[in-house]
């Protein structure tokens, strides 16, 4: 499908630092600041092994994406899936990915509203959530260069705060900062030790950890808005993975080092609980500011992911053509309007069913992300022998490592389906997947009948 510069073409104004921080902004959000309480409760301090294991799986997926980017220039991750498995699969996974990010964004704006109530207790939750949603949409309407710069600083704030948290926590653990109680390493060995619930508990925590890591693949959607993406992608992937693992594992170790794992309550952020023990003045306000920044940054990245995926599908003829339209800033205006309507509805739903929404939607991102990761890795597995040119960057140990990651991710997806605690949420995911599958069968059968399908 031919693109017109004024109406359908996205601008190539994202820089490597924008891409890295955008993906990190999508990852470092509710999952680590709030969800870490759940993972620690499942596996104790040993949950860091789960984060490292999931990080290694993600590394292979990201490397597979980088390899394909060096071969298929000006293509994004949906295009890779289409190249490997055809329009039906890319159609299904494209809309599933939009579903994933819109669900995440609803969670994040409601979470942002609830955090803002700490300062504005008399303002209704739906109004604060609606204000956050409006703010995020306005930012996304800016040119992609301005958007990337904004997300760079927004994500940078919470990354800086995590670094400060790590330094402060290390000082408290080893007595370099005076406190009423210097734990040293005793909290890692008491209350059942490093693996208090057994080493198998690290697999139970995988369900939450995968949700936490979801968003890393956003890099795969920035390729069409990045100059020389085939050159910068391999370097970005290496640096990104190193930082992500550090920003998840070190804070978890600090939290478990300062507070016994079985005393971390699930009702609030472990970061808040740790700062409360320091006795620092204004610690609660500082942490609340970090939480607001974190969820707004994650929502900002999420809207980018949903809007760009819909735009890509519209350009490829897999969504209504009107969704391919861009404004004078090069932003996909109509897909952003769709996202705005969903966020508006999500904000209003928060008025009636806040807690239910969190419980129902929590497992959605983790399950859909696994399906997307499987498709990315499987695409590289299938396409390697069909590359029109040799890649300048290759995944290590092909095809064994990529194949093993596909199998492991498939097992984790099955764990999601069989987990009773996620049954209702997974039923929603499977229901959406079934509807999209039937829709694709009907849609592409009609297209083939007209002689236009693949």
N, C-alpha and C positions, 0 to 999 in steps of 0.2 A: 504494500500500500504506500503510495507516494505521500510524502510529507510536505506541507507548505511551511515556509520559514515563519510566517507571521501567525499562523493559527495552531500548529501542532508541534513545533520544534521546541524542545527544552534547551535552556542555555547551559553552555559548558563553563560554569563559573565556580564550581566546587574545587577547592584545593585539597591536597592530601591531609592537612591538619583538620579541615572541615569534616572530611569523610571519617577520619579516625574518631574524632570527638562526637560526631553525630551517632555513629554506631555505639560508642561507649555511653552516650546519653540515653540511647534506647535500652541498654542493658542495665546500667546502674540506676535503679529506681526502686519501686516498691518491693521487688524481689529480694534485694539485699538489705534494705533498711528496715523492712517489716517481716518479710518472709524468712529471714535468717533465724528468727526465733523458732519457727517450725522445724527447720532443718537441724538445728542444734538439739531441739527436743527429741528428734528421732534418732540421732546418731551420736550426740555428745561432741566433744572436741574432734573426734575422728571424722566428722563430716567434711573436714578439709580435703580428705582423700576423695570424697565424692565430687567436690568442686574441681579438683585437679583432673580426675578421670573424665568428667564431662567436658572440661576444657580441652583435653587432648582429642576427644571426639570432634569438638568444634573446630580445632585446628586443622584436622583433615578436611572437613567440609569447606572451610574458608580457603584452604590451599587448592582444593578442587575448583572452586570458583575463580581463584586467581589464575589457575592454569587455563581455563576456558576463556578467560578475558584476554589472554595474550594471543589467542587464536581467532576468536570471533569479536572483532573490534566493533565498538558502538552498539554492543548488545548487553542486556542485563540478565539477571538470573532466570527470569521467566522465559526469555528467548533461548537460553541454554536448554531448559526443560523441553521447550517446543522443538528445538533442533533434534533432541534425543528421542522423544516419545510422541511427538505430534501435537496437533492443536487441541485435541480432546483433553489430554492430561494437563497441558499448560493452562487451558481454560479453567479446569477444575481447581488446580493448585493456585492459580492467580486469584480467583474469587475467594478461596479459602484463606489466602494470605490477607486479603482485604478484610475479611471477617475477623481474622485474628487481631489485626491492628485496631480496628474500630472497637472491638471488645476491650482491648487493653486501654485505649484512650478513654473510654467511658469509666473504667476502673480508676484511671489516673486522675481525671478531673474531679471525680467524686472524692477521691482521697485528698486531693489538693484542697477542696472545699472544707473537708473535715479538719484538716490541719490548720486552715485559716480561722476556723472557729475558736482556736486557742486564743486568738487576739480579738476576734469579732464574735463573741459568744451570742449576742442578740440578733445577729443576722442569720436568716434561714439558710440551711445547707444548700438548697437548690439554687439560691441566688449567688452564693459564693462559687458553686460549681459552674454555674452559667457564666459568671464573670471570667473564670479561668478558661472555659471553653472558647469564649469570645476572644480573649487575649491570644490564645494559641492559633486560632484561625487567622487573625489579623497578621500575626508574624509570618504565617505560611503564605500569605498573599503578597509579601514582599518579593523582590527579585531573589533568585536562588543564592546569589552571592551574599546579599544582606542576611538572608535566612541562615546560611552556613556560618556566617560570622557571629550571628546572635546565638546559635546553638553552640558554637565553639566556646563562648564565654559562659553561657548558662551551664553547660556540662562541666566547664572548667572550674566553676565555683564548687560544685559538689565533689569533684575529684580532689581539689585542693583541701577541702574539709576532711575527706577520707585520709589524706596524707597526714594532716594535722592530728587526726584521731589516732592514727597508727603511732606517730611519734609520741604523743601524749600518753597513750596506753602503755607503750614500751617503757617509758620513764616511770610510770606508776607500778608496773609489774616488778621491775628490778630495783625500785627504791631510789631512782635518780630524781624523782619528784616526790617530796615528802607527802605522806598521807597517813591516815589512822591505821591502815593495814597494808603491809607490803606482802603480796601473795607469793612472789617469785614464781616457781613452777608447780606449786603444790596443787593448784586447781586442775592441772592436767592429769594428776595421778590419783586424786581423791574421788569419792562418789562414783566408784566403779571403774576408774581409770580412763584411758584415752578412747577406748571403745566400750562404754558402759553397757550398751545393749547388744554387744557382739559385733563382729566384723560384718555380718550380713546386713546390719542396719544401714550401712552406707548405700545399699541398693534401694532401700525404702526411701531414703532422702533424695534419690535421683529425680523423683517426680517433681519436687519443688525446685530442685537445682536447675532442671531443664527449663522451667518457667523463668527462673532468674536469668539464665543465659540467653533467652529469646530476645531477638533484636540485633544480635551480632550480624546476622545475614543482611541487614539493611545496606551494608557495603555493596551488596550485589545489585541494589537498585540505583546506586549513585553513579554507576559506570557510564550511563548515557549523558551525564552532566559533569563529567570530569575530563579534562584534557589529558591525553596520553594515558588513559586508564590502564592499558596493557603494560605500561612500564612502572607505574606507581603502585599497582595492586599487590604484587608480591612483597614489596617492602612494607606496605601498610599492614598486611596480614601478620607478618612476623612480629612487628612492634605491638600491634593491637592485642594479640594473644598473650604476650608477655605481661602487658599491663592489666588485662582483664583478670588473669589468674592471680596476680598480686593483689589487685583491689578487692578480690573476694576472699582469698585464703588468709591474708594477713589480718584484716579486720575480724574475721571469725576467730582466729587464734588469740587476738587481743581480748575480745569479748569473753571467751572461755577462760582466759588467763586471769581476768579481773573478777569475774563472777562465776561461781560453780555452775556447771551447765544445767543442773536440775533446779536452780533457783531463778533461771531466766523465764519470766512470765510471758505468755503468748499475747497478752492483751495490749502490750505497747512495744515500741521499737527497742531492741536490745541496745542500740546506740544511746537512746535516751536513758535507759537504766544505768549504763556505764557512766555517762556524764553526770548523772544524779549522784553517784557514789563519790565523785571527785570533790564535791562541795564547791565547785567553781561558781562564782556569781554570774547569773544570767545564762547558765549552761542550758537550761530548758528552752529559753528563747533562741539560743544559737542553734540547737538541734532542730527545733521546729522550723527555723528558716532553711536549714539544710534539707529537711523533708519536703517542704514546699517546692524548693528549687529542683529537687530530684524528680518529683513526680511531674512537674511542669516540663522539665527537660525530656522525660520519657514520653509524655504525651505529644510534645513537639516533634520528636523523632517519629512517633507513631503515625501522626497525621501525614508526615512526609511519605512514610512507607505506603500507607493506604492510597493516598492521592496519586503517587507516581505509578503504583501498580495498576490502578484503574486507567490512568492515562496510557500506559504501555499497552494494555489490553485493547483500549479504544483504537489506538494507532494500528494495532495488528488485526483489527476487525473482530475482536472477541468481546467487545462491549459496545454500547451505543456510540456512534461516531461523534456525537456532541460532546462526549467526555474527553475528546482529544484536544479540544480548544484551549489555547493558552492566552493569557492577557499580555499586555505590552511589557510586563516584567519577565515574561517567559514562564510564569507559574500556571499550572493547569487549573484554571478558574472553576470550571464546572465540576471537576472531581472534588475540589475543595468545598464547593457548595454542598455536595452530597455528604461529605464528612461533617460539615457544619450542622446539617439537619440531624445526623445521627448523634452528634455530641449534644445538641439541644435536647433531643429526646432522652438521651442518657442522663442529662442533668435533671430533667423533670422526673425520671424514674427514681432518681435518688431521693426525691421527696417522699415516695411511697414505700420503697423497698431497698434501703441502703445496704443493710446487712445481707439480705438475700442475694442481692446483685453480686457482692463480693464473693460469696460462697459459690454461686453458680458459675461465675465467669473465671474464677481463679484457675481452674484446670484447663480452660479453653486454650490459652496461649501455649502452654507447655505441650499439649497434644498436637496442635496444628504445626508448631515449630518443628517437632520431630518429623512430621510428614514432609515438610518443606526441605529439611536437611537430608532426608532419605532421597528425595527427588534430585537434589543438587549433586550429591555424591554418586547416585546411580547414573546421572546424566554424564558425568565425567568418565565413569566406568564404561559406558556404552560408546561415547564419542571418541575416545582416545584413538582408536584404530581408523577413524574416519576423518581426522583433522585434515583440512585442505593445506595447512602449513604446519611446520613443527613448532610446538610451543617453546617460548623462551624460558618458561618456568614449568617444572614438572612436579607432581605429587610423588613423594618418596614411596618406594616399595610397591609400585603398581604391578599387578592389580590387587595384591593380597591385602594391603592396608586399607584401601578404599572399600574392597569387598567386605572385610571384617567390620568396618564402621557401619556399612549398610545393614549387616546382620544384627549388630549390637543395637543400633537404633530401632530396628524392627522389634527386637525383644523388649526394649524399653516402652515402645508404643503399645505392645501387648500388655505390659504391666499396667499402663494407664487404663486400658479397657477393663482389665480384671479387678482393679482396685475399687472396692465397694464405696469408699469415701468419695470417689470422683464419678460414681456411676451416673448421676443425673447430668452432670456437666458433660461427660463423654457422650451421653445419649444425644445431647444437643449437637455436639460436634459431628457425630455419626449421622444424625438427621440432616444436618446441613450438607454433609458430604454426599449423602444419598440423593438429595434434591439436585445438587449440582451435577452429579453423575447422570441422572435422568434428563436434566436440562441439556447437558452436552450431547447425549445420544439423540435427542429430538432435534436439537439445533443443527448439528453437523450432518444428520441424515437429510434434513431439508436442503442444506447447502450442497451436499453431494448430489442430490436429485437435480439441482440446478447446474451441476458441473463446476462448482466453485470450491468444494471442500478439498481437504488434504487426503 
